[in-house]
């Protein structure tokens, strides 16, 4: 399947990943981010807009090797031609922002009482 992704980028003349990106190992390691980033590129071409990838993670979780998601996301960003198009935030940051806005009572109540956050 990753060969199909490479063909997509070549067909549409899109360079998303730098020369250090390996389609097999990095494509596997960052599979979900990789696929979503490609989807963003495809939609941005179709709709003639710029795209960004926003990942929202739980800061209490880690990857299988015990690395925080923020660290692993940093490794993914280091493979991008334009790392400014990929951003990560945590649900804990969202909760903090929602707590500060008095008009967001319902989401604040839901997020602050969520057992996984």
Order of alpha helices (4+ residues) and beta strands (2+ residues): alpha-alpha-alpha-beta-alpha-beta-alpha-alpha
